Amino acid sequence: MSSAEGSEAVNAGATGLPGAGPAQTDAAPARPVAPAQAPAPSVDDQRRLYGIMLWSFFTLFPLTAMFIVTAVLTDSAAVVVYILQCLVAVTVQAFSIYAMRQVLRDDVFRFPYGAGKLEDFAAFLCGVLYIPSGLYMIYDASGRLVHPHDVGYLLGMVPVAVETVRQVTLYLLIVRLSRRTQAPSPLLRSYLLDYRVGSLTDLGVLVAFALGWLLVSSGRPGLGDRVDPAIALAVAVYMLWVGVWLVRHNFRSLMDLPLPEAEQLRVLKALAEHYAEYEDIGCVYTRKSGSRQFVEIELAFPAGRTLAEIEATSARIEESLAAGEPGLRFRVVPVVAAAG
């Protein structure tokens, strides 16, 4: 919703594309002031994370092939779960790498508020793929618990051991990077948690496989052969829970909603406090994406106003808004009247 004849109105949403600026006006706009950002990791740290992501992504391909061959030879349901997780990881990490490339390029024209939407979509996609995979494995593992199959535990431990070494190595690299980064990004924190959980899960599966092998070797195949579907069932339930959580959380993050009424009134109050510093108000755009809030304002300035003065006005309005909502993303789109 745009303002009419200089009235102070707040748009109850964003423009068509996420992060897109407001529609052009007849006056020629000056260079926009960059949006306020929280402290960000250095470019070197981002490039190191990107390198770790690439290493993780490309090692998935030989690992997936190893799991497929092992699943055929051992008839292990737990190994099948690993195959599904690898396939999901390949898809999701491809989107994550693309998002990281946009961050490194610092493309403020295509992504004026960063590439967070791409990260949210990657996590949402992961949840969408986890849910059917988890449901299928719950069904398959439940049937194997009732009618157990002969499982080759020793051979099955080989790719799981390789995956454990891979996960622990990635986890240590991410820990090292996070300790040297002053402001870890959400993507870095998510990888840290993912590799930590993955390492513990792989170690648990190795121990369970060893237990199953010992039970079968000691003459208890009825009990030993049920260890494998029990592992698969536990991991599948966890996949389903994580999938539902990711879909719910990131669906809200992908939705662009207007700020609550109280926040819109606070925007109007901040504009009123600094009304003497500009001539007129064009459009005021607000949106809430997940836990993030964005405010974008068109302000008209006289022809003689310098860019430094416009930036100072923007900083003062931002300070007024940030007092009640730390981390709010704010941008002024200045509209400077042509010199007559």
FENNORJO-V779588 format. One record per pair of residues at least 12 apart in sequence whose C-alpha atoms are under 10 Angstrom apart, sorted by the first residue. I is the first residue (numbers start at 1). J is the second residue. D is the distance in whole Angstrom. If there is no record, write none. Layout:
i={I/I}
j={J/J}
d={D/D}
This chain:
i={1/1/1/1/1/1/1/2/2/2/2/2/2/2/2/3/3/3/3/4/4/4/5/5/5/6/6/6/6/6/6/6/7/7/7/7/8/8/8/8/8/8/8/8/8/8/9/9/9/9/9/9/9/9/9/10/10/10/10/10/10/10/10/10/10/10/10/10/10/11/11/11/11/11/11/11/11/11/11/11/12/12/12/12/12/12/12/12/12/12/12/13/13/13/13/13/13/13/13/13/14/14/14/14/14/14/14/14/14/14/14/15/15/15/15/16/17/17/18/18/18/18/18/18/18/18/18/18/19/19/19/19/19/19/19/19/19/19/19/19/19/20/20/20/20/20/20/21/21/21/21/21/21/21/21/22/22/22/22/22/22/22/22/23/23/24/24/25/25/25/25/26/26/27/27/27/27/27/27/28/28/28/28/28/29/29/29/29/29/29/29/29/29/29/30/30/30/30/30/30/30/30/31/31/31/31/31/31/32/32/32/32/32/32/32/32/32/33/33/33/33/33/33/33/33/33/33/33/34/34/34/34/34/34/34/34/34/34/35/35/35/35/35/35/35/35/35/35/35/35/35/35/36/36/36/36/36/36/36/36/36/36/36/37/37/37/37/37/37/38/38/38/38/38/38/39/39/39/39/39/40/40/40/40/40/41/41/41/41/41/41/41/41/42/42/42/42/43/43/43/43/44/44/45/45/45/45/45/45/45/46/46/46/46/46/46/46/46/46/47/47/47/47/48/48/48/49/49/49/49/49/49/49/49/49/50/50/50/50/50/50/50/50/51/52/52/52/52/52/53/53/53/53/53/53/53/53/53/54/54/54/54/55/56/56/56/56/56/56/56/57/57/57/57/57/57/57/57/57/58/58/59/59/59/60/60/60/60/60/60/60/61/61/61/63/63/63/63/63/63/63/63/64/64/64/64/64/64/64/64/64/65/65/65/66/66/66/66/66/66/67/67/67/67/67/67/67/67/67/67/67/67/68/68/68/68/68/69/69/70/70/70/70/70/70/70/71/71/71/71/71/71/73/73/73/73/74/74/74/74/74/74/74/74/75/75/75/75/75/75/75/76/76/76/76/76/76/76/76/76/76/76/76/77/77/77/77/77/77/77/77/77/77/77/77/78/78/78/78/78/78/78/78/78/78/78/78/78/78/78/78/79/79/79/79/79/79/79/79/79/80/80/81/81/81/81/81/81/81/81/81/81/81/81/82/82/82/82/82/82/84/84/84/84/84/85/85/85/85/85/85/85/87/88/88/88/88/88/88/88/89/89/91/91/91/91/92/92/92/92/92/92/92/92/92/93/93/93/93/94/95/95/95/95/95/95/95/96/96/96/96/96/96/96/96/97/97/97/98/98/98/98/99/99/99/99/99/99/99/99/99/99/100/100/100/100/100/101/102/102/102/102/103/103/112/113/113/113/113/116/116/116/116/116/116/117/117/117/117/117/118/119/119/119/119/119/120/120/120/120/120/120/120/120/120/120/121/121/121/121/121/121/122/122/123/123/123/123/123/123/123/124/124/124/124/124/124/124/124/124/124/124/124/125/125/125/125/125/126/126/126/126/126/126/127/127/127/127/127/127/127/127/127/127/127/127/128/128/128/128/128/129/129/129/129/130/130/130/130/130/130/130/130/130/130/131/131/131/131/131/131/131/131/131/131/131/132/132/132/132/133/133/133/133/134/134/134/134/134/134/134/134/134/134/134/134/135/135/135/135/135/136/136/137/137/137/137/137/137/137/137/137/138/138/138/138/138/138/138/138/138/138/139/139/140/140/140/140/141/141/141/141/141/141/141/141/141/142/142/142/142/143/144/144/144/144/144/144/144/144/145/145/145/145/145/145/145/145/145/146/146/147/147/147/147/148/148/148/148/148/148/148/148/148/149/149/149/149/149/149/150/150/150/150/150/150/150/151/151/151/151/151/151/151/151/151/151/151/152/152/152/152/152/152/153/153/153/153/153/153/153/153/153/153/153/153/153/154/154/154/154/154/155/156/156/156/157/157/157/157/157/157/157/158/159/160/160/160/160/160/161/161/161/161/162/163/163/163/163/164/164/164/164/164/164/164/164/164/164/165/165/165/166/166/166/167/167/167/167/167/167/167/167/167/167/168/168/168/168/168/168/168/169/169/170/170/170/170/170/170/171/171/171/171/171/171/171/171/171/172/172/172/173/173/174/174/174/174/174/174/174/175/175/175/175/175/175/175/177/178/201/204/205/205/205/205/205/208/208/208/208/208/209/209/209/209/209/210/210/211/211/211/212/212/212/212/212/213/213/213/215/249/249/250/250/251/251/252/252/252/252/253/253/253/253/253/254/254/254/255/255/255/255/256/256/256/256/256/256/256/256/257/257/257/257/257/257/258/258/258/258/258/258/258/259/259/259/259/259/259/259/259/260/260/260/263/263/263/263/263/264/264/264/264/264/266/266/266/266/267/267/267/267/267/267/267/267/268/268/269/269/269/270/270/270/270/270/270/271/271/271/271/271/271/272/273/273/273/274/274/274/274/274/275/275/277/277/277/277/277/277/277/277/277/278/278/278/278/278/278/278/278/279/279/279/279/279/279/279/280/280/280/280/280/280/281/281/281/281/281/281/281/282/282/282/282/282/282/282/283/283/283/283/283/284/284/284/284/284/284/285/285/285/286/286/287/288/291/291/292/292/292/293/293/293/293/293/293/294/294/294/294/294/295/295/295/295/295/295/295/296/296/296/296/296/297/297/297/297/297/297/298/298/298/298/298/299/299/299/299/299/299/300/300/300/300/300/301/301/301/301/301/302/302/302/302/302/303/303/303/303/303/303/304/304/304/304/305/305/306/307/310/310/310/310/311/311/313/314/314/314/314/314/315/315/315/317/317/317/318/318/318}
j={13/14/15/283/284/285/286/22/23/281/282/283/284/285/298/281/282/283/284/281/282/283/280/281/282/279/280/281/282/283/299/300/280/281/282/283/267/268/269/271/272/280/281/282/283/284/264/265/267/268/281/282/283/284/285/258/259/261/264/265/267/268/283/284/285/286/295/296/297/258/259/264/283/284/285/286/287/295/296/297/257/258/259/260/261/264/284/285/286/287/288/256/257/258/259/284/285/286/287/288/256/257/258/284/285/286/287/288/294/295/296/256/285/286/287/256/110/256/110/111/112/113/117/254/255/256/287/289/108/109/110/111/112/113/114/115/117/256/287/294/296/109/110/111/112/113/296/109/112/285/296/297/298/331/333/282/283/284/285/296/297/298/333/283/298/298/335/282/283/298/335/335/337/300/334/335/336/337/338/334/335/336/337/338/298/299/300/301/333/334/335/336/337/338/301/307/310/333/334/335/336/337/307/332/333/334/335/336/298/307/310/311/331/332/333/334/335/307/308/310/311/314/315/330/331/332/333/334/108/112/113/311/314/329/330/331/332/333/108/112/113/114/294/295/296/314/318/328/329/330/331/332/113/294/314/315/318/322/327/328/329/330/331/113/114/327/328/329/330/183/185/326/327/328/329/182/183/184/185/327/181/182/183/184/185/178/180/181/182/183/184/185/188/181/182/183/184/103/104/105/106/104/181/177/178/180/181/182/184/188/100/101/103/104/177/181/184/185/188/100/101/103/104/173/174/177/97/100/173/174/177/178/187/188/191/96/97/98/100/101/103/104/188/97/170/173/174/177/191/93/94/96/97/100/170/174/188/191/93/94/96/97/170/89/90/93/166/167/169/170/86/89/90/91/92/93/94/96/97/90/93/90/163/166/86/87/89/90/93/163/166/86/87/90/82/83/86/159/160/162/163/166/82/83/84/85/86/87/90/159/163/83/86/159/79/83/158/159/160/162/79/80/81/82/83/84/86/156/158/159/160/163/80/82/83/84/159/156/159/152/155/156/157/158/159/160/83/151/152/155/156/159/151/152/155/156/149/150/151/152/153/154/155/156/149/150/151/152/153/156/228/141/144/149/150/151/152/153/156/225/228/229/232/137/140/141/144/149/151/228/229/230/231/232/233/137/141/156/160/205/209/227/228/229/230/231/232/233/234/235/236/156/157/159/160/205/228/229/231/232/137/232/133/134/136/137/138/141/231/232/233/235/236/239/159/160/163/202/232/235/129/130/133/134/137/126/129/130/133/134/236/239/129/125/126/127/128/129/130/133/126/129/122/125/126/129/119/121/122/123/124/125/126/127/129/119/122/123/126/122/118/119/120/121/122/123/125/115/118/119/120/121/122/123/187/118/119/122/115/118/119/122/114/115/116/117/118/119/120/121/122/187/115/116/118/119/187/115/114/115/116/118/115/116/331/294/329/330/331/186/187/253/254/289/292/250/253/254/255/289/254/186/187/250/253/254/187/246/247/249/250/251/252/253/254/290/246/247/250/251/253/254/246/250/190/243/246/247/249/250/251/243/244/245/246/247/248/249/250/251/252/253/254/243/246/247/250/251/239/242/243/244/246/247/239/240/241/242/243/244/245/246/247/248/249/250/240/243/244/246/247/239/240/243/247/236/238/239/240/241/242/243/244/246/247/236/237/239/240/241/242/243/244/245/246/247/236/239/240/243/236/239/240/243/232/233/234/235/236/237/238/239/240/241/242/243/233/236/237/239/240/236/240/229/232/233/234/235/236/237/239/240/229/230/232/233/234/235/236/237/239/240/233/236/229/232/233/236/226/228/229/230/231/232/233/234/236/229/230/232/233/229/225/226/227/228/229/230/232/233/222/223/225/226/227/228/229/230/233/226/229/222/225/226/229/221/222/223/224/225/226/227/228/229/221/222/225/226/228/229/216/221/222/224/225/226/228/209/212/213/216/221/224/225/226/227/228/229/209/212/213/216/225/228/206/208/209/210/211/212/213/214/216/224/225/227/228/206/209/210/212/213/209/206/209/210/205/206/207/208/209/210/213/206/206/202/203/205/206/209/202/203/205/206/202/198/199/202/203/195/198/199/200/201/202/203/204/205/206/199/202/203/195/198/199/194/195/196/197/198/199/200/201/202/203/195/196/198/199/200/202/203/195/199/191/192/194/195/196/199/191/192/193/194/195/196/197/198/199/192/195/196/192/195/188/189/191/192/193/195/196/188/189/191/192/193/195/196/192/192/235/231/227/228/231/232/235/224/227/228/230/231/224/225/227/228/231/224/227/224/227/228/224/225/226/227/228/225/227/228/227/290/291/289/290/289/290/288/289/290/291/288/289/290/291/292/288/289/290/287/288/289/290/286/287/288/289/290/292/293/294/286/287/288/289/290/293/285/286/287/288/289/293/294/285/286/287/288/289/293/294/295/286/287/288/286/293/321/324/325/284/285/286/287/295/320/321/324/325/284/286/295/297/317/318/320/321/284/321/317/320/321/316/317/318/319/320/321/297/299/317/318/320/321/317/316/317/320/313/314/316/317/320/299/317/299/300/301/302/309/310/312/313/314/299/300/301/302/305/310/313/334/299/300/301/302/335/336/337/298/299/300/301/302/335/297/298/299/300/301/334/335/297/298/299/300/333/334/335/296/297/298/299/333/296/297/298/299/332/333/297/298/331/329/330/329/328/327/328/327/328/329/325/326/327/328/329/330/327/328/329/330/331/318/321/328/329/330/331/332/329/330/331/332/333/314/330/331/332/333/334/331/332/333/334/335/314/332/333/334/335/336/333/334/335/336/337/334/335/336/337/338/335/336/337/338/339/335/336/337/338/339/340/336/337/338/339/336/337/336/334/332/333/334/336/332/334/332/330/331/332/333/334/330/331/332/330/331/332/330/331/332}
d={8/9/10/8/8/8/10/9/10/10/7/5/7/8/10/7/6/6/8/9/8/9/9/9/9/9/6/5/7/9/10/10/9/7/8/10/10/7/10/8/9/9/7/8/8/8/9/10/10/8/9/9/8/7/9/9/9/10/7/9/8/8/7/5/6/7/10/10/9/8/9/9/7/6/5/6/8/10/10/10/8/5/7/9/9/9/9/7/6/7/10/7/6/5/8/10/6/6/5/8/7/8/8/9/6/6/6/9/9/9/9/10/8/10/9/10/10/10/10/9/9/9/8/9/9/8/10/9/10/10/8/7/6/6/9/10/9/10/9/9/10/9/8/8/7/9/10/9/8/9/8/9/10/10/8/10/7/9/8/8/9/8/8/9/10/10/10/9/10/10/8/9/10/9/10/6/7/6/7/9/6/7/7/7/9/10/9/10/7/6/4/6/8/10/10/8/10/8/6/6/6/10/8/10/8/7/9/10/10/9/10/9/8/6/5/6/9/9/10/8/6/8/9/9/6/6/7/8/9/8/9/9/10/10/8/6/8/9/9/8/7/10/9/9/9/10/10/10/6/5/5/8/9/10/10/9/8/10/8/8/5/5/7/9/9/7/8/7/8/9/10/9/6/9/9/8/6/9/9/10/9/8/6/7/7/10/10/6/6/5/6/7/10/8/9/9/10/9/7/10/10/10/10/7/9/8/7/10/9/10/8/10/8/7/9/9/9/9/9/9/9/10/7/10/9/8/10/9/9/8/8/9/9/7/9/9/7/10/7/8/10/9/10/10/7/8/8/10/10/8/9/8/7/9/9/10/10/9/9/9/10/7/9/10/9/9/8/9/10/7/10/8/6/9/10/6/8/10/9/9/10/10/10/9/7/8/8/7/10/9/10/8/9/8/10/9/8/7/9/8/7/10/8/6/9/9/6/8/10/9/10/9/10/10/10/9/9/6/10/10/6/8/10/7/6/10/9/8/9/6/8/10/8/9/7/10/10/10/10/9/7/6/9/9/8/10/9/10/9/10/8/10/9/8/8/9/10/8/5/5/7/9/7/6/7/7/6/7/10/9/10/10/10/8/8/6/7/8/7/9/7/8/9/8/8/7/8/9/9/6/6/9/8/6/9/9/9/9/10/8/10/9/6/7/8/6/4/8/9/8/9/7/9/9/8/10/9/10/10/8/8/8/8/8/10/7/10/10/9/6/9/8/7/9/10/9/10/10/9/9/9/8/7/9/9/10/9/8/8/10/10/9/9/9/6/9/10/7/7/9/8/10/8/8/8/9/9/9/5/7/9/7/6/10/9/10/8/9/9/8/7/7/10/8/6/9/9/10/7/6/9/9/6/9/8/10/9/10/9/8/9/10/9/6/8/9/5/6/10/10/9/10/8/10/9/8/9/9/8/6/10/9/6/9/10/9/8/9/10/9/9/9/9/10/10/9/8/7/10/9/9/9/7/9/10/10/10/9/10/9/6/8/9/7/7/9/10/10/7/8/9/7/10/9/10/9/6/8/9/7/9/8/9/9/6/5/8/8/5/7/10/9/9/9/8/8/9/10/10/9/7/10/7/8/9/8/9/7/4/6/7/5/5/9/10/9/10/6/8/8/6/10/10/7/10/9/10/6/6/9/8/5/8/9/10/9/9/7/5/8/8/5/7/10/10/9/10/9/8/9/8/8/8/9/10/9/10/8/5/6/8/5/5/9/10/8/10/7/8/9/7/8/10/9/7/7/10/9/6/9/10/10/9/10/8/5/8/9/6/7/10/9/8/9/8/9/8/10/9/8/5/7/9/6/5/9/9/7/8/9/7/8/9/7/10/9/6/9/10/10/10/10/8/6/8/9/6/7/9/8/10/9/9/9/10/9/7/9/9/6/6/9/9/8/10/9/6/8/9/9/9/8/9/9/6/9/10/10/9/9/9/9/9/6/9/9/7/10/9/9/8/10/9/10/9/9/6/7/9/7/6/9/9/10/9/10/8/10/8/8/9/7/10/9/8/10/9/6/9/10/7/8/10/9/10/7/8/8/7/9/8/8/9/7/10/9/8/7/10/10/8/6/8/9/5/7/10/9/9/8/9/10/9/10/9/9/6/8/9/6/5/9/10/8/10/7/8/8/6/9/9/10/9/9/9/9/10/7/9/9/8/6/9/8/5/6/9/9/8/9/9/9/9/10/8/9/7/6/10/8/10/9/10/10/7/10/10/9/10/8/8/9/10/9/7/9/10/10/7/8/9/8/9/10/7/7/9/10/10/8/8/10/4/7/8/6/7/9/9/10/9/8/10/10/7/10/8/9/7/5/9/8/5/4/7/8/10/6/7/9/8/6/7/9/6/6/5/8/10/10/10/8/5/5/6/9/9/9/6/4/6/9/9/9/10/6/5/5/9/7/8/9/10/9/9/9/10/9/9/9/10/10/8/10/9/9/7/8/10/9/9/8/10/9/10/9/7/9/10/10/9/9/9/6/8/9/6/6/9/10/7/10/9/9/10/10/8/9/8/10/8/7/10/10/10/10/10/8/10/9/9/10/7/10/7/6/5/8/9/9/8/10/7/5/5/7/10/10/10/9/6/5/7/10/9/8/6/5/6/9/10/9/7/5/6/7/9/9/8/8/6/5/8/9/6/4/6/9/9/10/6/9/10/10/9/10/10/10/10/8/7/8/9/10/8/5/6/9/9/6/5/6/8/9/9/8/6/5/6/8/8/6/5/6/7/10/8/7/5/6/8/9/6/5/6/7/10/7/6/5/6/8/9/6/5/6/7/7/6/5/7/10/9/6/6/8/9/9/6/5/6/5/8/9/9/9/8/8/10/10/9/9/10/7/10/8/9/9/9/7/6/9/9/9/9/9/9/10/9/6/8/9}
